[in-house]
Amino acid sequence: MNLEELGARAEIHDVLLRYCRGLDRVDMGLVRGVFHDDAWVQFPESLHVGSVEGFVDFLAGEMPRFVRTMHNLGNSLVEFDGPDIAHVETYLNAYHQGSEKHHWKGDYVKLWARYLDRFERRDGVWLISRRRLLVDWMYKYPADGWFDDHPDASVDMRNGSDPSLRPVAGFHGTPMAKEDWPS
């Protein structure tokens, strides 16, 4: 493994993380930004099979109907097919709480799944060109028995107010003033 491959793996991993952040913060611009313009998405047919634009439209309607979500990535195997193509299998655990506007009506659903992605480097940038979601299994927990009585629970931060979304300086940027650090 050389430095170019290590750098590519890091870039691919960042794309995967930005996607999850976009879902959980209901930031469809962030979600859209991880895909090439001509990307194809194959989720279960009841959700979406088609263009990335249609996929983002689907998510823009679906994600606000959850009270909260959390997408955690696990094992991620990156296999290169030349310098500009990578096939990536990433394990996923996702947690969802449906609102009263969602057909789950307050229930909690845990998903165990895998993303099968084709990444392509175009103009020096790694993005997803094909994504398939394979659902391994799901479990629905009834709303009864769950509680959320911590006064600082971040359930209301899906509207862009999450402190993790504040821009930072970057590797070569000007450091943020201490009073601007996320609290």
Sequence and secondary structure as in RCSB ss.txt:
>XXXX:A:sequence
MNLEELGARAEIHDVLLRYCRGLDRVDMGLVRGVFHDDAWVQFPESLHVGSVEGFVDFLAGEMPRFVRTMHNLGN
SLVEFDGPDIAHVETYLNAYHQGSEKHHWKGDYVKLWARYLDRFERRDGVWLISRRRLLVDWMYKYPADGWFDDH
PDASVDMRNGSDPSLRPVAGFHGTPMAKEDWPS
>XXXX:A:secstr
  HHHHHHHHHHHHHHHHHHHHHHTT HHHHHTTEEEEEEEE  TTT EEEHHHHHHHHHHHGGGEEEEEEEEEE
EEEEESSSSEEEEEEEEEEEEEE TTSTTTT EEEEEEEEEEEEEEETTEEEEEEEEEEEEEEEEE STT     
TT  TT TTTT GGGS    TTS    GGGS  
